[in-house]
Amino acid sequence: MARRKKTNLLEDLFNMAAALPWWVGVTLAVVVFWYLDSLAAQPIPVATNAEQLLSGVKYQALQTLGFYGRFVFPFFLLAGSVASFFARRKRVKLLATARNTESSDPFSTLSWHDFELLVGQYFRELGYSVAETSFGADGGVDLRVKDGAETYLVQCKLWKASKVPVTVVRELYGVMMAEGASGAIVVTSGEFTPDAKGFAEGKSIVLVDGRLLVNSIRNKEPTSELKADIRCPLCGSDMQLRKARKGPNTGNFFYGCSRFPGCKGVRDASAEVQPNSEIRA
């Protein structure tokens, strides 16, 4: 696991602005400039005793900070805002390309980072709040997806040559438990091993393989559902990955029949072969 790279204040300002919507970064730059400019304009009181002399040194330091900082700090915030703007354009383009291409494997030309951006943008289209973590520095968590008070940890695996093993799912589950997150989602461009699927059974873990992801992002009108190639245990129709919005299972993912409310067959999202029970979305 890579260690978190040490950064300085200016890098932190840039990274913060890059992670926020671009217009938020621009607003922060204006506010910071206004505040520091007001510090630079403050007069330094004339010292008549030792106490006032120390106070004068403090005012001098603040004035110097304001004079130079009013240009430096807003610059890095604006630079981060520009990065945020172009990053959003890139995410949108990546998802649109994968959605509209005729290729059966729209992820074949992507880098691992582009794959993370694509997955994050898809969750944004579904109405979730998405935060991308620092590369390789957050316990294997690539995205933090929020829906109100619910937080889900997402790990993305651009794997083509091999299936995602149980160790990956187990490690993310450990991070989920340590952080007290509502659930975890592992998204891969390929497939999962039987052991990985077995470990996820009965736990708050959703496994999204490449075929499921391709079918999902190619829905022309994004919805809050991910279509799954799983059959309803009651009527045999296609099922869809949904999130319970009310009742005792609020916040949990489950597979519901596409014919709901005509058919109320469901399966646990973390165990495709579990017996059905009635959960209303």
Steps between C-alpha positions, in 0.01 A plus 500: 500500500646833398552759770333836491732757345589792725378833367542864593233765549498614137465143371219442749318810373538381140381146581207630701383727216554221244274269703221759526266622223694762304267784594551427872876534455457830317276631780755397762776679304297823500425474872864425588622791286252738665597390852876512445473829315324647804788377719755663270315831525492509880721775650773401746447673836780720633672331795557702820591210730628141490152348489395714206831420331419126513152576373653703217716202399185288485322755280807526278502122451130496415540790261789325324295179477209691353715695256660195339239239583215688328662407169661163579215317677222603257728401210524140623126490570427624147748249355320222687167630371627482142615142565155420643328645192703295254480188718120522493506536121724195479272291725195591295682420175625164630152391600344626176760313292443175689125546467495569127777274366402179325790310655406215733789606726491881533763487776778340293673830419464659845769547762421396857452865596264566209299195604461648849389833352243323280355303791486812716317693229247222463418518870468878468244451222306277736474792741770405749766730641842361403842576648812363333775401741875558467655246267588177678506662841169425663478133590403386152203738487480682165167680548276600786140506385246679719123504499390721787647357819591171331861453385617217273862415432577415138802320359556486123697223332594530133590133471475311172744210527382362834192494722476713814590269792345472843796685660396825331142471624613395850738797534236752393255340743755552780537869412121533485463353850784715640345820364143408585386554140153395390635262237765428241494459122766330288482589130709312245533499124529122518356236731517375859619162622245265661677553835456877471127457429469256788669737746263783401191293580308636796722809532447863402717456192383541140704346220466661156673313219586630153189370326271652761684833481484512120128426498445765767687792347342439159157590630432821310308649790694454827285372786566401858514135394772276363359228276626156593504183293322314780162333474209558735435192717123553468434584134836458324522864383818709506592651835647840583734620771311741721535679830229479766368850570273418794413229748733291720743444212549870419840563341561138401553386141290215366401343168134568421285366219477731198121439501455659846238576631336227292756253635671534836776246462835609645847366568774619732740714294799337666375146437335427167369159608341606826130424551274786415329716756275798453677836527324810373708771340 
